[in-house]
Amino acid sequence: MEPLGPALGAAAACLLLLLLLLLGRRARGRGQLPPGPWALPLLGNLLQLDLANIGKSLRKLGAKYGPIYTVHLGPRRVVVLCEYEAIREALMEQPESFADRGEEAIYDRLFQGYGCAFCPWSRAKPLRRFAVSTLRDFGVGKSGVEERILEEAQFLLAVLADTRGRPVDPTPCLSRAVSNVISALVFGRRFDYADAEFLSLLSMMTEVFRFTSTSWGQLYEMFSGVMNLLPGPHQAAFRRLQGLEAFVERKVREKERTLVPGAPRDFIDSFLLKMQQDRGDPGSEFTHRNVVLSVLNVFFAGTETVSTTLRYGLLLLLKHPEVEARLHEEIDREIGRERGPRLEDRRRMPYTDAVIHEIQRFADVIPLGLTHRVTRDVQLRDYAVPKGTEVIAVLSSALRDPQHFASPDAFDPGHFLDESGCFRKNEAFLPFSAGKRNCFGETLARTELFLFFTCILQRFSCRSPVPRESLSVAPALVGFGSLPPAYRICFVPR
């Protein structure tokens, strides 16, 4: 057995040499990148991250290594921006340099560089410009979309009235109402709340969003190359994304058969007409693949983020009945109960506006935003970030920045009120991200949140069927999204 000793020693020496070479290569590749925790080959900083709350882990590392640092998510090397000032210096002061899209594994597996949300910046620019312009044409930012939301709110209120104050899970009705607003814009129609196809779509979206917010979803983000070969919940999530794509594909085909030149009925029609206009241009981004996946981008994002915020908001009101009481007082004073809310009422309702902002801040629905990638070699403070480097702007670090919010971990509408009770803007309020790749649906989302919340609270009081002391407002899942715990609520007519 003794001859094995030298052999084992030689093998160990070779292994050590290989490890040193790998680490040396990695160190050379870092250049002047920001410092960060020591990373293991292949695993990166996996052992230092809590996959059940990746955002909190990144904020904790930021407290140790500074507001700009480097972390390895498995084999992926990522620069992390972990306070408002760092995010501002990158995304706002050098927007073009941080405008490319980084990796979002489960979505990239389907989108593959297409669609207005996940494609590179050079290709995204015309698609985003078109999307913003077209949504405006169909009423976003104008009275047209306000009327659509108020019309949908009546369907929602009817469903809530039918509960007769019994405890219900608010998730289904909120998702249907919000999704119908975006459906009217992109598909030119709303769906009945009992429509089986509609319910299937909402279920698929909810399950995909939920998966990306789980520990398994975060593990997939780090090791998707290997995990794509293995069974698991990531395969089910991908099949649901394919189901959503197939639905949009069918709708686009239907629209193609009934398209009337010069008379677009919705977002899809406008895109198809732009495709006809650009026919023969080999560099055009207005292609069949892009119409399907851009519509899916808008439909998915326009449903999940707003409905999750509404759901989180109602839970916070159950936990803080004193906040709801002040909302009722302001709504009754400024609107009354004889007419429905209008968007113009918001400027006279500072407390309501502050509460909605605080719900968005506290809920922190997309804590990491979407990953960025630098378009060129860029200088960020004392660091050189090479072209192609992925960058995560931890939006929750801005929303919970103690330099901008006095009680960052508490739910306090006072964060958005001055001493006179007037609404006060806060520059660190970044739930829609910032820079060139910010959420272009911000205007629509803010309109929906105000009108849906005020419509519900004008008609109903919110009651918890369990003692409010037993209610938890801590998120149930935190990954790509931050999801509130399940709860039941009683909508009691006022």
N, C-alpha and C positions, 0 to 999 in steps of 0.2 A: 504493500500500500504506500510505502514511502515515496516512490517515484512520482506519485500524484502531487506531492507538495510543490516541487518546482513548477509543474504544469499549471497548478492552480494559481501560483504566484504570478506566472507569466500571463495567464488569462486575466487576472485581476488588474495587472499593470496595463494590459491592452485596453481593458474596459475603462480604466481611469484616464488613459490617454485620449480615448475616443470622447469621453465625457468632457475633458478639458478642451478638446478641439471644438466640440459643439458649443460649449459655453463661450469660448473665444470668438467663434464666428458670430454668435448672437451679440456679444459685447461690441464687436466691430460694427455690426449692423445698426446698433443704437445711435452711433454718432454722438451728437449733443442733445439727444432726447432727454426729457425730464427724468429725474430719478424716480425710483419706485421699488417695490418689494422684490427681493431675489426670487427668480422664477425657476422652477424645475423644467428640464427638457420635456416637451410634449404636454405635460400636465399644466405648465405655466403656474399661475397662482391659485389654481383650483382649491387647494387645501386652506387658503386664507379667505375664501369667499363663502358666504352663506347663500346657497342657491335658493333658499326660501325667501330671501329678501336681498337681492343683489344690489339694489340701490343703496340700502343702508350700509352694506359692506363697503361699497365704493366711497360713501361719505366718510366712513370710519378710516379708511386708508388715506383719504384726503386730509383728515385731521393729523395724520402722522407724517405724510410725505409732502404736504403742501397742496395748494389748490390746483396745481397742474402737475400731473405725475404720469408714469407709464405703468401699465399693468398687462399681464399676459392672460387672456381668456383662453385657456388651453394653448394651442399653438399660435393664436392670434395676438399680435402686439398692438395695443391700443393706448392712445394718449387720452387721459381723463381730465375733464374740466369740472372742478368741484367747488365752485362758489360763483355768485352772480358776477363779480368783477372779471373773473377768468372767462366766463361765458361771453360777457359783453366784449371783451378785448378780442376774442376770436370771431364769434358769429356776427357781431354787429360792426366791429371796426375793420374786419377783413372778410367780409361776406363772400366774395368771389373765391377766396382761397379755401374756404371750408364748405363749399357748395356741393361737392360730390357726395354720393351716397355710399355709406359703408355696408357691411354685411348684416342682413337680417335673415338668418338661415332658412326658417320655415317658409317665409314669404318669397325669398329669392329662388327657392326650389321651384315655385310656380311662375313667378314673374320674369325671371331670367333677364333682367335689364329692361323690361318693357313696363308701360304704365307710368303715369305722371309722378308717382311717389317714389319708385325704387330705381329709376333709370339714372345714368350719369347726368351731371348738370348740363353738359352741352346739348344733350337730347331732351332734357326735362324742360328747358327754358321755353320753347315754343308750346309744349303741351300745357304747362302751368299758365302761361299767358292766355292761351285759348280757353282753359278751364275757368279762370277768373272772369274773363270777358263774357263767356257764355252763361255762366251762372248769374252774372249781373243782368244779362239780357232777359233771363227768366225770373227776375225779381229779387235776387239776393242783394241786400243793401237798400232795397226799395220797398214800396208798399205791397208789391206783388207777392213777395215771399211771406210778408206779415199776414196777408189774408190766407195763404195756404196753411200757415201754422195755426191761426185762430180757427180755421175750419176743422183742422185735425183735432184741435183741442176739444171741440164739441163732441167728437166721437169718444175721445178719452174720458171726458167728464161723464158721459152717459154710462160708460163701462164702470167707472168708479161709483156712480150713483146706484147702479144695479147691485153692488156689493152690500148695500144697506147697512153699512157700518161694521160688517163682519170682518175678522182678520183675514188678510190676503197677502200673498207675495206680490209686490208691485212690479217685479221684473217683466213679466209678459206684456202687460198693458203699456208700460213705458217704452219698451223696445218697439212695439208695434206702432205707437204714435210717432216716435222719432223717425223710425225707418220709413214711414209713409210720407214724411216731408221730403226726404231725399229721393224716395221713389217717384214722387210727382215731378221732381226736377229732372231726373235722369231717364225715367221710363215713360213719363207723361201720364201717369195714373197712380192712384192709391190702391191698396189692397184691403179687402174686407178682413176684419180681425180674425175671422174663422177660416179664411182661405188656407187650405192644406199646404199648398206650395209655398205660400208666404211664411207659414209657421215653420216649415222645413228649412227655409232659408235662414230665418232668425235663429233657429236651433244650431245650424251649421256655423253661423258667425259667432254665436256665443261660445260654442265649444272650441273653435279655433282661438278666439281671444283668451279663453280660459287656459287652454293648453300653453300658450306662449307666456302665461303668467305663473306657471308652475315650476317647480325645481327641475322636473324632467325637461320642460321647455328650455330652461336656461342651460342645462347640460347639452341639449341639442345645439344650441347656439355656439357652444365651444367645440363640439366634436361631431358636427353634422356629417363630415366626410365618411367617418366610420359608422355612425349611427344610421346613415341611409341604407346600409347593408344589413341592418338588424331589425327584427320586429320590435314593436313597442307603440306607445300612444302617439308618437310623432308620425307614424304611418297613417293612423286614423285621422289626425289633424290635416295631413296633406290631402287625403281623400276628400275631406270636407271642403277644403279650398278648391279642389277640382270640381266638386259639386256646385259650388258658387260660380266658378268660371263657366260651367256648362249652362247654368241658368242664364247668365248674361249673354253668352253666345247665342242662345235661342232667341232672346229678346232682340239682339242686334240683327239676326237674320229676319225676324218678323218686321222690324223697322225698315230693312232694306227693300222688302217687297211692297211696302206701302208708302215709301218716301215720295214726297212731293217737292220738286225743286223750288227753292225760294220760300218755302213755308215750313220751317222747322217747328216741330211740336215740343221738343225736349232736347236734353243734352246729347242723346244718341243721334237724333236727326241732324243736329248742328255739326257733329263730328263727321257723320257720313257725307254731308254736303261739302265739308272741308276736304275730305278725301277725294271727292269728285273734282274739286277745284285744283287740287295738287296732283291729279293724275298725270303721269309722265315725268314727274320730278323724282328722280331716284334718291334724293337726299331728304325727302319729306318724312316727317315722323307721324304723319296722319295716315296710318295703315290699319288694316283690319285687326291685327294683333294688339295695336295700341288702343283702339277704341274699346275692345273687350276688357283689357286689363286696366285702362284708365277709369272706365265706368265701375269696375270692381273696386278699385282704390277708393273712389268717391263714395260708393254705396256702403262699403264696409266701414270706412272711417266715419262717415256721416251718421252711422247708426250706433256703433259701440261706444264711442267716446262720450257722446251727449247723453245717451240713455244710462250709462254707468254713472255719470255725474249726477243726473237727476235721482237715481236710486240712492247714491251716497248722500245726497242732500236731504232727502226725506228721512233717512236714518239719523242724520245729525239733528234734525228738528225734533225727532222723537226723544233724543238724548237731551236736548236743550229747549224745553217748552217755553222758557222765557223769551227765547229768540223768536219762536213762532208767534207768541203773543204780540210782540212788537211789530212783526210783519203784518199780522191781521189789522193792527191799529193803523198802520201806514196805508195799507191797501184800502181800508174802509174810508179813511180820510181823503185820499187822493183820487180814488176811483169810484168808491161806493160799491153797491151791489146791483145797481140797475143796468149798468152797461159792462161790457167786457173790457179787459185791459187792452191798451194800445202801446206800441213801442215808444211813442212820444211821452208816455207817462213816466218812463224811466228817469228822465232828468229831474222830475219832481219827487223821486222816491229814493233818496240817498241810502236809507237803511236797507231797503230791499236789494239795491245794487251792491252794497257792501257785503251783505249776506251771501249773495250768489258768487261774488269774487272769492269770499272766504271759503265757501264750499269747494270751489275749484282749486284753491290753494291747498286746503287740507286734504281733499280727496286725492290730488296728485295722480290723476288717472294714467298718465303716460310718464312715469318717473324718469326715464332715461331718454325720452324722445326717440327719434330715429337716428341711427348711427351715421356720422359724417365721414367723409374722406377728403383729405386735402388735395387740391387740384394742382398745386405747385409746391416747391420747396418754400417753407414759410418760417419766419422768425416770430416766436411767441415768447415774450419777455426775454429771458436769457437762453432760450432753447431753440435749437434748429430742428424743425419737424419736416422730414423729407416728403416729397410728393408721394401720394399713394397711402400715407399713414392713416389708419382709422382713428376717429376721434369720437368719444362719447361725451356729450354735454349733459351732465347729471342735472336735469331740470329741477328735481326735488331739492337739490342743494341751494338753488336760487329761491325756491318757494319756502324753504325753511332756513334761509340765511338770517342769523340773529342780528346782523347789522342792519337789516331792513324790516324785520318783523319782531316785535318785542317779545312775543311768546310763541316761538315758531312751532312748538309741538302741541299747542292748545288751539281749540276752535274759538276764535274771537273776531267777530265782525269789525271790532274796533281797529283792526289792522288797516282798514280801508275808510276810516272816518277821522276827520280832524276834530279839534276841540269844540267846534261849533256844530258838530253833527253833520257836516257836509261831506260828500263823497271825496275821498282822497286817492289819487292814483299812486301806485307803487311801482317803480321801475323794475324791481326784481320779480314782478308777477309775470311769469313766463310759461303758463300752461300750454301755450301754442308754439313753444320754441321761439326762435328768432333768426334773423338773417335771411338768406336767399331760399332756404328750405323750410321756412316756417309753414305752419298749417294755413293753406289758403282758404280753408273753410271757417276761419275764425269768426267772420262777420255773421255767417249763418248760425254757427253754434251759439254765439252770444245772444242772438235774437231768440233762438229756440229756448234757451235756458230762462231768459226773463219771461217770455210769454207763457211757457208751460208752467213754470213755478207760480206765477201770479194767478193764472187761471185756476190752478188746483187750490191754492190757498184762499182765493176769493170765495170759493164754493164749499170748501171742506176744512175741518179741523183734523189734524193728524193725531191719532192716539195709538199707544203701544198696548198690545194685549198682555204684555209682561211688564213687571216693574222696570222703570227706566234705569234704575241702578244696575240691573242685570244686563243691560244692553252694552255690547262692545262696539266701539267705532273704529277699532284697529282693523286694518285690511286683512281679509282672509287669505289672499294671494297677492304676492308682489313679484313681478318679473317684468315682462314687456309692459303689462298693465298692472294697475293697482285696483283690486276688486274688493268691494265691501263684503262683510259677512252676510249670510242669508238672514232675513228677518221677515216678520209679518207686521202689517200695519192696518189700522182701522181708519177709513175715510168717513168721518162723521159729518153729515150736512150741517152747515151753519144756519 
